[in-house]
Amino acid sequence: MIKTDQATYRQCELLGQLLPQREILPSDSQYFKVKDFYWSAQQAAVSPQCFVQPGSAEDVSTIIKVAERAECPFAVKSGGHAAFAGASNIQDGITIDLQLLNEITVSEDRTTTRIGPGNRWVDVYSRLDAKNLMVVGGRVAEIGVGGLMLGGGISFFSARRGWALDGVRNYEVVVASGEILDVNLESYPDLYWALRGGGNNFGVVTRFDLETFPQPGMWGGMAYHSMDHNVTLNDAFFNFADAAHEDPDAQAYLAFCWLKDYESYVIMSEVTYARAVEYPEVLKPFTDVPAMSTTVRLRNMTDLALEMNATNPNGMRQVWMTGTFRMDREMLQACVDIFVEELQPVKYLNGIVPAAIVQLIGKDTIANFGRNGGNCLGIEPGEGPLVNLNLAFLWVDAADDEVVERVIRRVLERCEAKGRELGVWHRYIYQNYAGKHQDVFAGYGEENLRRLREISKKYDPEQVFQRLQPGYYKL
Ligand SMILES: Cc1cc2nc3c(=O)[nH]c(=O)nc-3n(C[C@H](O)[C@H](O)[C@H](O)COP(=O)(O)OP(=O)(O)OC[C@H]3O[C@@H](n4cnc5c(N)ncnc54)[C@H](O)[C@@H]3O)c2cc1C
C-alpha cells in the first residue's frame, strides 16, 4: 500500500538523517526556490513532502531503498522541462532532484564524455565547445540532460548521428533493488536497449557516457517569415527530406506561431549546418525566402543553444502534444490549416503563444536508430522519412487551462484524422513532446512494449518504478 502524507514525511526525516544536508523540507527556506525551478507553472505548483538532492549514485541508491521499503511515492527530476504537473515532481511524495550530479568529464582519448543528469545542456556545450568537441544532445540551453536522453533527443546532429539516446555508450543506473549498474551493450544488453527510449521506467540514471566527436564550428540560426511564404517554406521542408539525405550536416525545421501582439501568424525557420560553412547550398530553399529578421551566422553550439533558450521562458503555463506522419506535402499544409482554423477560441488569451512545429525524422536519422543494437522506439528504416508534429502552447492564467487544452487536443485529433485519411499517419508518439493523455509506449509497437514490460519485470520485480513513481509514461 502506498503511504499517506505523514508516513512519507517520516521517510523525509529519515533521509535527512541518512543523507545530512541533502533533504529539503517545506520549512526550509530553500524549498520554494527548488520548487520554482521547473519550466512550466503547472509543475512548479506541485508540492512534495520534501526534495532530496543526492550527491552520488550511492545517495540515490539509499533514497530508492528507503522509498521501496516504506512504499513511498517519489518522482525524479533532472532539468524539470517536462510540461505537465507530476511528470518530474510529486504532490506529497519525495522528489529526487538530481542537480548535484553534475559531472562533465571528457575521456583522455576525447571519444567519450561522462555527463551527470544534473547538468543542463548549456553546461555540457560550453565545456565541449572549448575543446572543439561535441555530443548529440538538446538544442535549448536550459533543458536537462536526464529527461531528454531517456526519451529521445532530437539534435542538430541527428541526420549524421541519430538522436541523443543513440550516442550513449554506457549508463550508470540505480535499479529498484538499489544496486548501481554500469549498463552497456556488453554488460546488460536488454536493459541497455530499454533505456534507449524507456523513460523513467527502469531506474534512476546517475551518469550518461556519451560518444564524443570533433566539432570545430557550425553555422545557423533562426529566421522569421510572414505567413505569405507558407507554401514556399512547406515545399522547402518537403524537399528537404531528400536533400538532407544527400547532405546530413544540414538540419531544418519550421514553427508556425500566432503572435497576439502583432495580430498575425509568423513562420520561424531554424536552419543549421554542422560545419563552419555559410549559407550551404542544401539550405538555400529556406535562406532564400525573404525574412523579417534572421540570426544565421557562424557560431558554436553554446551560442545556438542560448539563443534558442530566449524563446522558451520559465514560469508560464505550458501544454505540449505530438504526433507523427510520413512526409507528405498535402499533410504538411493540412497541419498548418487546421492549426489556424482551430485557434480562434484562444487567440486573445492573456500571454498566449501557440505554435505548431514540424521536424524531420529523416532516413539517415532512422538508420542511426539501429546503432549499437538499436533503440526501443519502434521506428524501422523503411518507414521514413517521417515528420514529427509538435504542438506547443503557452499562456498565463490557470483559468484558461481548460480552453487551451481543448483547442490543442482538437488540433491534434483533426491532424490525426487527416493523416489517417491520407494514409500517412504513423503510430509513433515522441515521449519528450507528448501530452499527459497520450499513450507513448503503445506507439512503440506491440512487440517492443511486450519486451519492455518483460525487461522491467526482470530488473524491477516489485515494479517499484511503475507503482511508486506514478508520474510520466508507464509501461
Ligand atoms: C524549451 C524546451 C526545448 C526543448 N528542446 C528539445 C530538443 O531540442 N530536442 C528534444 O529532443 N527535446 C526537446 N525538448 C523536450 C525535452 O527533451 C523534454 O521536455 C525532456 O523531458 C526534458 O528533460 P528534463 O530533464 O529537463 O526534464 P524532467 O522534467 O526533469 O524529466 C523528464 C522525465 O524524465 C525523467 N528523468 C529525468 N532524469 C532522469 C534520470 N536521470 N533517471 C531517470 N529518470 C529521469 C523524469 O522523472 C521525468 O519523468 C525541449 C523541451 C523544452 C521545454
The ligand as an SDF file (V2000), in Angstrom:
LIG
                    3D

 53 58  0  0  0  0  0  0  0  0999 V2000
   12.2070   24.6700  -24.1150 C   0  0  0  0  0  0  0  0  0  0  0  0
   12.3240   23.2290  -24.4960 C   0  0  0  0  0  0  0  0  0  0  0  0
   13.1760   22.8460  -25.5200 C   0  0  0  0  0  0  0  0  0  0  0  0
   13.2960   21.5100  -25.8860 C   0  0  0  0  0  0  0  0  0  0  0  0
   14.1520   21.1490  -26.8880 N   0  0  0  0  0  0  0  0  0  0  0  0
   14.2820   19.8450  -27.2130 C   0  0  0  0  0  0  0  0  0  0  0  0
   15.2150   19.4170  -28.2010 C   0  0  0  0  0  0  0  0  0  0  0  0
   15.9640   20.1970  -28.7620 O   0  0  0  0  0  0  0  0  0  0  0  0
   15.2470   18.1090  -28.5120 N   0  0  0  0  0  0  0  0  0  0  0  0
   14.4400   17.2000  -27.9080 C   0  0  0  0  0  0  0  0  0  0  0  0
   14.5030   16.0270  -28.2530 O   0  0  0  0  0  0  0  0  0  0  0  0
   13.5940   17.5640  -26.9320 N   0  0  0  0  0  0  0  0  0  0  0  0
   13.4920   18.8500  -26.5760 C   0  0  0  0  0  0  0  0  0  0  0  0
   12.6190   19.2150  -25.5960 N   0  0  0  0  0  0  0  0  0  0  0  0
   11.8400   18.1850  -24.9020 C   0  0  0  0  0  0  0  0  0  0  0  0
   12.6810   17.6320  -23.7550 C   0  0  0  0  0  0  0  0  0  0  0  0
   13.5180   16.6240  -24.2780 O   0  0  0  0  0  0  0  0  0  0  0  0
   11.7930   17.0410  -22.6430 C   0  0  0  0  0  0  0  0  0  0  0  0
   11.0000   18.0550  -22.0950 O   0  0  0  0  0  0  0  0  0  0  0  0
   12.6380   16.3870  -21.5600 C   0  0  0  0  0  0  0  0  0  0  0  0
   11.8100   15.5930  -20.7480 O   0  0  0  0  0  0  0  0  0  0  0  0
   13.3520   17.4050  -20.7100 C   0  0  0  0  0  0  0  0  0  0  0  0
   14.2670   16.7940  -19.8660 O   0  0  0  0  0  0  0  0  0  0  0  0
   14.4630   17.3480  -18.3940 P   0  0  0  0  0  0  0  0  0  0  0  0
   15.4990   16.5250  -17.7590 O   0  0  0  0  0  0  0  0  0  0  0  0
   14.6300   18.8100  -18.4090 O   0  0  0  0  0  0  0  0  0  0  0  0
   13.0180   17.0450  -17.7860 O   0  0  0  0  0  0  0  0  0  0  0  0
   12.4910   16.4800  -16.4000 P   0  0  0  0  0  0  0  0  0  0  0  0
   11.1390   17.0840  -16.2840 O   0  0  0  0  0  0  0  0  0  0  0  0
   13.4290   16.6830  -15.2980 O   0  0  0  0  0  0  0  0  0  0  0  0
   12.3810   14.9210  -16.6720 O   0  0  0  0  0  0  0  0  0  0  0  0
   11.5070   14.3750  -17.6400 C   0  0  0  0  0  0  0  0  0  0  0  0
   11.2240   12.9050  -17.2720 C   0  0  0  0  0  0  0  0  0  0  0  0
   12.4330   12.1620  -17.2780 O   0  0  0  0  0  0  0  0  0  0  0  0
   12.6480   11.5310  -16.0100 C   0  0  0  0  0  0  0  0  0  0  0  0
   14.0730   11.6090  -15.6990 N   0  0  0  0  0  0  0  0  0  0  0  0
   14.8650   12.7010  -15.8280 C   0  0  0  0  0  0  0  0  0  0  0  0
   16.1240   12.3920  -15.4930 N   0  0  0  0  0  0  0  0  0  0  0  0
   16.1260   11.0940  -15.1340 C   0  0  0  0  0  0  0  0  0  0  0  0
   17.1450   10.2040  -14.7020 C   0  0  0  0  0  0  0  0  0  0  0  0
   18.4030   10.6070  -14.5970 N   0  0  0  0  0  0  0  0  0  0  0  0
   16.8070    8.9310  -14.4190 N   0  0  0  0  0  0  0  0  0  0  0  0
   15.5160    8.5150  -14.5520 C   0  0  0  0  0  0  0  0  0  0  0  0
   14.5120    9.3180  -14.9690 N   0  0  0  0  0  0  0  0  0  0  0  0
   14.8170   10.5910  -15.2570 C   0  0  0  0  0  0  0  0  0  0  0  0
   11.8180   12.3300  -15.0240 C   0  0  0  0  0  0  0  0  0  0  0  0
   11.4340   11.5290  -13.9350 O   0  0  0  0  0  0  0  0  0  0  0  0
   10.6360   12.7590  -15.8650 C   0  0  0  0  0  0  0  0  0  0  0  0
    9.6620   11.7670  -15.8560 O   0  0  0  0  0  0  0  0  0  0  0  0
   12.5250   20.5410  -25.2040 C   0  0  0  0  0  0  0  0  0  0  0  0
   11.6750   20.9220  -24.1690 C   0  0  0  0  0  0  0  0  0  0  0  0
   11.5630   22.2520  -23.8170 C   0  0  0  0  0  0  0  0  0  0  0  0
   10.6200   22.6340  -22.7330 C   0  0  0  0  0  0  0  0  0  0  0  0
  1  2  1  0
  2  3  1  0
  2 52  2  0
  3  4  2  0
  4  5  1  0
  4 50  1  0
  5  6  2  0
  6  7  1  0
  6 13  1  0
  7  8  2  0
  7  9  1  0
  9 10  1  0
 10 11  2  0
 10 12  1  0
 12 13  2  0
 13 14  1  0
 14 15  1  0
 14 50  1  0
 15 16  1  0
 16 17  1  0
 16 18  1  0
 18 19  1  0
 18 20  1  0
 20 21  1  0
 20 22  1  0
 22 23  1  0
 23 24  1  0
 24 25  2  0
 24 26  1  0
 24 27  1  0
 27 28  1  0
 28 29  2  0
 28 30  1  0
 28 31  1  0
 31 32  1  0
 32 33  1  0
 33 34  1  0
 33 48  1  0
 34 35  1  0
 35 36  1  0
 35 46  1  0
 36 37  1  0
 36 45  1  0
 37 38  2  0
 38 39  1  0
 39 40  1  0
 39 45  2  0
 40 41  1  0
 40 42  2  0
 42 43  1  0
 43 44  2  0
 44 45  1  0
 46 47  1  0
 46 48  1  0
 48 49  1  0
 50 51  2  0
 51 52  1  0
 52 53  1  0
M  END
$$$$
